[in-house]
Amino acid sequence: MTEADPLALLTLAQLADSGFPSGGFAFSQGLETLLAEGHVRGEAGLYALLEHQLQDRWLVFDRYFITQAHRQADDVAALFDLDREIEAMSPAAGLREGSKRNGMALLTSHDKIGTAPASAYRKAVMAGDALGHLPLVQGLVLQARGLDLTQALVVAAHGFLAGQVTAAVRLGAIGSLAGQRIITDLHATLAEALSLPLSPDTPWSFTPLAEIAAMRHETQAVRLFTT
């Protein structure tokens, strides 16, 4: 293992911190409904769900768009095309709108701390020229903050896992230590997957249970999260 750049590590720690205002605090990605309806139970159930979401969504969908945005960060037209592709491949309205709201929140935070391209892309979203989906924004701003692709993927993937675990803790489904066990175990799976190249079949996703739950969530009378 080569010695890492301390500034890159500090930046990674800052951007992966749950205290960084990324906008994900209000979204459970359908988890609230899955827990309320008993489809996911306890630590083992949450682990199985998150492993499925990693394998059949994040690693083959989010990872692809983060990677492409990171590589094409200087090509605005390419970024707009990627943004529209995410929109077209996101059939669940709640998850689709949540991705854009999270993306705009992340753009706004980076704009305010001076991440160079965040202001211009935020203006493009507000003007209707871009959509601002979260994976696209993550690739763009993490590249601008000096993180290489692997570091950017680590920040984004850890943020996804930590956000889901935090949502489960807030909903009373698991305790904090159980959540940390889940994250620890899934980090090993994630690290192994990220060491392999992207499949030529990407992007795709198949998480019908979470998507249906997100759709059902819109009709719940009482809810803690937006989706």
C-alpha angles and dihedrals in degrees: 000000000000121000110264127228107263092218091053090049092049091049091048091050092049095049095043092050114112087226092066107104100241097146097242095113093091098051130079096174091232093311093118091060094043090054095043092052094045097245090124120041130182132322097318093049093050092047091053092048095049093045088053092048091050095048099039102033120011100042095044101034115020092036091053095052094042088051094049094046091048091051095043099038092129095051107081095182091053091050091052090051092050090049091053091047091056089050092051092049096049108083099168107086095207094052092042093052091041090055090054094045091049090047092052091047090052092047091050093051092049091045090055094049093047105256098166106229096035095084095051094046092046089054089049090054092048090049091052095246093112135026102216101221113186101245091050092049092046092055092047100048097037090054089049090053090059100256117143118230096268092049091048091051091049091053093048096044094046089049090054093050095043091048093053093045092048090051090052091050092049089050091052095242096123139004126252095257091050087053091053091050089054093049092047093051094044092048088067091052091045095049091052092050094048090053088065125074121255114272114251087232093068140145104058138114138196114186103131095158093058093042093051090046090053090052092048090047090068090067098046112118095210121035139152098202133052092233 
